[in-house]
Amino acid sequence: MTASQDTSPPNFNIPNALTGFRVVLIPVLVMVFYLPYGWSGWGSAAVFGVAAITDWLDGYLARALNQSTRFGAFMDPVADKLMVAVAVVVLLESYPSAWFAVPAAVIIGREIAISALREWMAELGQRASVAVSYMGKVKTGVQMASILLLLLCSRGAPPLFIGVGLVLFYLAAGLTLWSMVLYLRAAWPLLMGRG
């Protein structure tokens, strides 16, 4: 097939634009979080909420409009992981204790480990073995909800709301570990050289 006959969708489309917008929102989240105003927690939660919506919307539109691209398949999870990691890091300032740092390290560490695993599996032509699972989607939903609530509460809130946010954060960390176990179990034969 010649270049003029190539019918693959272009990299510049609505889903990829939304993914790029999500990347742009990352420094905006940090700047809003550190503004010296009482509403900065609400503002950073709003930025994170918009990013979470675009995460769902770009995937939906890519499928609905048949605009999936290799660039989008690469950049979408990168944007998600960057947004989550940055949000968790800035939240450490509002929740400076081991009780928050440990699940934060679990969440960020898992994202790095699974990203490396997926890249390695892709090199072996086995990317489908570690495709996003239903458990991964549940984990992402709980993770997003917990971070959103903790950002909302980051400049002070009733203890009940903070408690709910922290419980959800611990649940997200538990689901993070469980989904990592599922991915590692799927990849284990290849990791052990038996594939």
C-alpha positions as CSV (number, residue, x, y, z in Angstrom):
1,M,0.0,0.0,0.0
2,T,1.4,3.4,-1.0
3,A,1.3,6.5,1.3
4,S,-1.5,7.9,-0.9
5,Q,-3.6,4.8,-0.3
6,D,-3.1,4.8,3.5
7,T,-6.5,4.9,5.1
8,S,-5.4,4.7,8.7
9,P,-6.8,7.6,10.8
10,P,-4.5,10.6,11.3
11,N,-2.8,11.1,14.7
12,F,-4.5,14.5,15.0
13,N,-8.0,13.8,15.9
14,I,-10.5,14.5,18.7
15,P,-9.5,11.6,21.0
16,N,-5.8,12.4,20.7
17,A,-6.5,16.1,21.2
18,L,-8.2,15.2,24.5
19,T,-5.3,13.1,25.5
20,G,-2.9,16.0,24.8
21,F,-5.2,18.3,26.7
22,R,-5.0,16.0,29.7
23,V,-1.2,16.2,29.6
24,V,-1.4,20.0,29.5
25,L,-3.7,19.9,32.6
26,I,-0.9,18.2,34.7
27,P,1.1,21.4,35.4
28,V,-2.2,23.3,35.7
29,L,-3.2,21.0,38.5
30,V,0.1,21.6,40.3
31,M,-0.1,25.4,40.0
32,V,-3.7,25.5,41.1
33,F,-3.0,23.2,44.1
34,Y,-0.2,25.6,45.4
35,L,-2.2,28.8,44.9
36,P,-2.3,30.7,48.3
37,Y,-6.1,30.7,48.3
38,G,-8.7,28.7,50.3
39,W,-10.3,27.5,47.1
40,S,-7.1,25.9,45.7
41,G,-8.2,22.4,46.9
42,W,-11.5,22.8,45.1
43,G,-9.8,24.2,42.1
44,S,-7.2,21.4,41.8
45,A,-10.0,18.8,42.3
46,A,-11.9,20.5,39.4
47,V,-8.8,20.2,37.2
48,F,-8.4,16.6,38.1
49,G,-12.1,15.9,37.5
50,V,-11.9,17.4,34.0
51,A,-8.8,15.2,33.3
52,A,-10.7,12.1,34.6
53,I,-13.6,13.0,32.3
54,T,-11.3,13.4,29.3
55,D,-9.8,10.0,30.1
56,W,-13.2,8.3,29.7
57,L,-14.2,10.5,26.8
58,D,-11.2,10.1,24.6
59,G,-11.4,6.3,24.8
60,Y,-15.2,6.4,24.1
61,L,-14.7,8.7,21.1
62,A,-11.8,6.7,19.7
63,R,-14.0,3.6,19.5
64,A,-17.2,5.4,18.5
65,L,-15.5,7.4,15.7
66,N,-13.1,4.7,14.7
67,Q,-10.2,7.0,15.4
68,S,-7.9,4.7,17.3
69,T,-4.3,5.3,16.5
70,R,-1.0,3.9,17.7
71,F,-0.1,7.3,19.1
72,G,-3.3,7.4,21.1
73,A,-2.8,3.8,22.3
74,F,0.7,4.8,23.6
75,M,-0.1,8.3,24.9
76,D,-3.5,7.7,26.6
77,P,-2.1,5.4,29.4
78,V,1.0,7.6,29.8
79,A,-1.2,10.7,30.3
80,D,-3.3,8.8,32.9
81,K,-0.4,7.6,34.9
82,L,1.3,11.0,34.9
83,M,-1.9,12.7,36.1
84,V,-2.4,10.1,38.9
85,A,1.3,10.1,40.0
86,V,1.5,13.9,40.1
87,A,-1.8,14.3,42.0
88,V,-0.6,11.7,44.5
89,V,2.7,13.4,45.0
90,V,1.1,16.9,45.6
91,L,-1.3,15.3,48.0
92,L,1.6,14.2,50.2
93,E,1.9,17.8,51.3
94,S,-1.7,17.8,52.7
95,Y,-1.4,14.3,54.2
96,P,2.3,14.1,55.3
97,S,2.4,10.8,57.1
98,A,3.4,7.2,56.5
99,W,-0.3,6.3,56.5
100,F,-0.6,8.1,53.2
101,A,2.9,7.7,51.8
102,V,2.8,3.9,51.9
103,P,-0.3,3.5,49.7
104,A,0.9,6.4,47.5
105,A,4.2,4.5,46.9
106,V,2.2,1.3,46.1
107,I,0.1,3.1,43.6
108,I,3.0,4.9,41.8
109,G,5.2,1.8,42.0
110,R,2.6,-0.4,40.5
111,E,2.1,2.0,37.6
112,I,5.8,2.0,36.8
113,A,6.1,-1.8,37.1
114,I,3.1,-2.5,34.9
115,S,4.1,0.0,32.3
116,A,7.5,-1.7,32.1
117,L,5.8,-5.1,31.9
118,R,3.5,-4.0,29.1
119,E,6.5,-2.5,27.1
120,W,8.4,-5.7,27.5
121,M,5.5,-7.9,26.5
122,A,4.9,-5.7,23.5
123,E,8.4,-6.3,22.3
124,L,7.7,-10.0,22.5
125,G,4.5,-9.5,20.5
126,Q,2.4,-10.5,23.6
127,R,0.8,-7.2,24.5
128,A,-2.7,-8.7,24.4
129,S,-1.7,-10.9,27.4
130,V,-1.5,-7.8,29.6
131,A,-4.3,-5.8,28.1
132,V,-6.4,-3.6,30.5
133,S,-8.7,-5.9,32.5
134,Y,-12.0,-5.3,34.2
135,M,-10.2,-5.2,37.5
136,G,-7.9,-2.6,36.1
137,K,-10.9,-0.4,35.2
138,V,-12.4,-0.8,38.7
139,K,-9.0,0.1,40.2
140,T,-8.8,3.2,38.0
141,G,-12.4,4.3,39.0
142,V,-11.7,3.9,42.7
143,Q,-8.3,5.6,42.4
144,M,-9.8,8.6,40.6
145,A,-12.7,8.9,43.1
146,S,-10.3,8.8,46.1
147,I,-7.8,11.4,44.6
148,L,-10.7,13.7,43.7
149,L,-12.1,13.6,47.2
150,L,-8.7,14.0,48.8
151,L,-8.0,17.0,46.6
152,L,-11.4,18.5,47.6
153,C,-10.5,18.0,51.3
154,S,-6.8,19.1,51.0
155,R,-7.4,22.6,52.5
156,G,-9.5,21.4,55.3
157,A,-12.8,19.5,55.5
158,P,-14.9,17.6,58.1
159,P,-13.0,14.5,59.3
160,L,-15.7,12.2,57.9
161,F,-15.0,13.3,54.4
162,I,-11.3,13.0,54.8
163,G,-11.8,9.6,56.3
164,V,-13.9,8.4,53.4
165,G,-11.2,9.7,51.0
166,L,-8.5,7.9,52.8
167,V,-10.5,4.7,53.0
168,L,-11.1,4.9,49.2
169,F,-7.4,5.6,48.7
170,Y,-6.5,2.4,50.7
171,L,-9.0,0.5,48.7
172,A,-7.5,1.8,45.5
173,A,-4.0,0.7,46.7
174,G,-5.4,-2.8,47.5
175,L,-7.0,-3.0,44.0
176,T,-3.8,-1.7,42.6
177,L,-1.9,-4.6,44.1
178,W,-4.5,-7.2,43.1
179,S,-4.6,-6.0,39.5
180,M,-0.8,-6.1,39.4
181,V,-0.9,-9.8,40.6
182,L,-3.4,-10.6,37.8
183,Y,-1.1,-9.0,35.2
184,L,2.0,-10.7,36.6
185,R,0.2,-14.0,36.6
186,A,-0.7,-13.6,32.9
187,A,2.9,-12.8,32.1
188,W,4.5,-15.3,34.4
189,P,5.2,-18.1,31.9
190,L,7.1,-15.6,29.7
191,L,8.9,-14.0,32.6
192,M,10.1,-17.5,33.6
193,G,11.2,-18.3,30.1
194,R,8.4,-20.9,29.6
195,G,6.4,-19.0,26.9
